[in-house]
Structure formats: structure tokens, C-alpha cells
Amino acid sequence: MTAPLPSDSPANTPDSTAETRFGFGRNWQRFRRQLTPARLERAEQSLRQFWLDREELSFLDAGSGSGTFSLVARRLGAKVHSFDYDADSVACTAALKNEFFANDPNWTVESGSVLDRDYLRSLGQFDIVYSWGVLHHTGAMWEACRNILLPLKPGGLLVVALYNNQGWKSRVWTAIKRFYCSSTLGRWLVTGLFVPGFLLAFFLADLLRFRNPFKRYEQSHDPRGMSVVTDIIDWIGGYPFEVATPDEVVAFYSRFGLALKQQTLTTGLGCSEFVFVGSESFSAPDDESSG
Ligand SMILES: C[S@@+](CC[C@H](N)C(=O)[O-])C[C@H]1O[C@@H](n2cnc3c(N)ncnc32)[C@H](O)[C@@H]1O
């Protein structure tokens, strides 16, 4: 296959060498202190929606962040490999491993990048390749989307979540996130404006739906067990930032022979999740120009 990567949508500003980056790992380290059994239960339910019933299942957590989903996958019996580009995310995942699975040879944690094809090739192949909310933060989303196929076993599952393309809104958010990451002043201003703004919006939305507005702080405000403030900060600061429409994502992976198994789409801010299955004869594109 020699077709080009999908053209960058107007909202996208790919730059894999961007030095302006959000400190994801620092945010994940704050989240770790809030990782309650109830949140882990939610995270487990989210993996069970597509989990494979296989002997000696292997799970690759590409861009592991806090390490929550690696932990849950290990608890479900998989052999897990976690990696992340951000040193603080790697440290967070390693600390979680040490807390729950110290000295376990069936869970490895290291530093790595989805933009490093040699690294991905060196990992071998996995039954489930999980990269949730990661590929759009690399600075080269479509390249990352292609690279993540390298460690996928024939017949394996690829689970990716990518930010929804909202046209001009995505372009505005790209500018806000870039400003957040540009300086201390940018961080303070964006945080001071948007953290209270989102908290107020959630509060009012809960009241309008006759829900207890404090419940989302005690338990979890999303189906994956994440926390309100961690999610808001991840959203306002998360840069590099790119977006995709569901059609683009499905068309992209179908060119490699992957079939869409399930999807959870959002129409607003946030990620759409896609679960693809590779055929038994699947082989990852090995040539950088392919795809
Ligand atoms: C929004 S977090 C998602 C974390 C985790 N997958 C989850 O679902 O909770 C994005 C993560 O992607 C990582 N990341 C960004 N660029 C990366 C790259 N090139 N290779 C690997 N990880 C990367 C960030 O460091 C961060 O930990």
C-alpha cells in the first residue's frame, strides 16, 4: 500500500518534534493518590467490554499514563508490557506495579515512544494493543496510528481512543492548550479560567439532571474510573493535540485489513474509542511509506 496518510485536518498541527509539551506524568502522579478500589472497578469494567478469552493473553499498554489499565489488565490475568514517553508517567506506572505486583516478571514497565518504530518492533506481538488517548498527543498522530500496528498479533485486538474532530472548536482548543504549555503565565491563566468554568458547568449539568453534584468526586465521573480534576487538567493542557473524525479512523485502519468490532463515539469534547480486530493473516505495514 502506498496511499498517503490522511491529509491533516484543518484542526491538526502535527509536530512530532514539538518541545511544547504537557507534563502528563505529573498530572497522573496526582491521580494516583485518588486511585480507589471503586475507580479500579470501573477501569476493569471498561476493559471487560472487549476482553479476549485466551490462554496466555498478552497486553501492550502503549502510553500507559498512570498505569491504571496495565494494572487492571494484569489483574485480569494478562502478561503486560507498559511503556510511555513521559518519564513521570513511566515512574507512576512503575510505582503502581511495585505497589500491587512487585517483582512480577509478567508485567514490565519502561520508557518508549510510539513514534519509535524500532522500539515497537523489538517488543514482539501482543493479543491486545491498547493505546487510549495517546496517539493524538504524539505530535504525529497518523504516523503513530500506523506504528501502533507493528506490535499487533494476527487476530489480535487494537484498542485506540482519539480526540473527536469538532472543526473550529478543536482549532480554538489547540490554541488554548498551546498557550497553557507555553509558559507559567499561560498555565495559570488557562487553569484559573477553565478549571472553575468546567467545575461550574458540571455542577449545573448535574443539578439539571437531578443528580447529586458531589457524587462524581466521590466515585468517578466517567466510565473508565478517571477523576474530575485530573481529566480537566489533562484536557486543558494536553498538547501536542490532534483530532480525527470516526470515519477517518475507520477508513485508515480498514486499509490495513482491520475490521471495526465496536466503537463508542462522542459528539462533544473528548475521545471516541475504537476496537478493531486484525485478520488471522494480518501483518503490520513494515515500510514507513506504506499506509
Ligand atoms: C491522556 S494520557 C492517557 C494515559 C492512559 N493511556 C490512559 O488511558 O489513562 C496520554 C499519555 O500518552 C503519553 N504519550 C504521549 N506521547 C507519547 C509517545 N510518543 N509514546 C508513548 N506515549 C506517549 C503521555 O506521556 C501520557 O502519559
The ligand as a Tripos MOL2 file, in Angstrom:
@<TRIPOS>MOLECULE
LIG
   27    29     1     0     0
SMALL
NO_CHARGES

@<TRIPOS>ATOM
      1 C1         -4.0290   11.2300   28.1980 C.3       1 LIG1
      2 S1         -2.7470   10.1800   28.7080 S.3       1 LIG1
      3 C2         -3.5060    8.5710   28.5690 C.3       1 LIG1
      4 C3         -2.9090    7.5570   29.5140 C.3       1 LIG1
      5 C4         -3.5280    6.1750   29.5070 C.3       1 LIG1
      6 N1         -3.4230    5.5340   28.2210 N.3       1 LIG1
      7 C5         -4.9590    6.2020   29.9620 C.2       1 LIG1
      8 O1         -5.8420    5.8090   29.2120 O.co2     1 LIG1
      9 O2         -5.2250    6.6100   31.1010 O.co2     1 LIG1
     10 C6         -1.6330   10.2120   27.3460 C.3       1 LIG1
     11 C7         -0.3130    9.5140   27.6140 C.3       1 LIG1
     12 O3          0.3730    9.3630   26.3620 O.3       1 LIG1
     13 C8          1.7420    9.5450   26.5950 C.3       1 LIG1
     14 N2          2.4480    9.8220   25.3350 N.ar      1 LIG1
     15 C9          2.4920   10.9790   24.6280 C.ar      1 LIG1
     16 N3          3.2850   10.8340   23.5450 N.ar      1 LIG1
     17 C10         3.7330    9.5510   23.5720 C.ar      1 LIG1
     18 C11         4.5760    8.7920   22.7130 C.ar      1 LIG1
     19 N4          5.1440    9.3250   21.6190 N.pl3     1 LIG1
     20 N5          4.8180    7.4930   23.0310 N.ar      1 LIG1
     21 C12         4.2610    6.9410   24.1400 C.ar      1 LIG1
     22 N6          3.4620    7.6190   24.9830 N.ar      1 LIG1
     23 C13         3.1920    8.9020   24.7110 C.ar      1 LIG1
     24 C14         1.7700   10.6930   27.5930 C.3       1 LIG1
     25 O4          3.0020   10.7970   28.2330 O.3       1 LIG1
     26 C15         0.6360   10.3100   28.5210 C.3       1 LIG1
     27 O5          1.0760    9.5340   29.6010 O.3       1 LIG1
@<TRIPOS>BOND
     1     1     2 1
     2     2     3 1
     3     2    10 1
     4     3     4 1
     5     4     5 1
     6     5     6 1
     7     5     7 1
     8     7     8 2
     9     7     9 1
    10    10    11 1
    11    11    12 1
    12    11    26 1
    13    12    13 1
    14    13    14 1
    15    13    24 1
    16    14    15 ar
    17    14    23 ar
    18    15    16 ar
    19    16    17 ar
    20    17    18 ar
    21    17    23 ar
    22    18    19 1
    23    18    20 ar
    24    20    21 ar
    25    21    22 ar
    26    22    23 ar
    27    24    25 1
    28    24    26 1
    29    26    27 1
@<TRIPOS>SUBSTRUCTURE
     1 LIG1         1 GROUP 0 **** ****
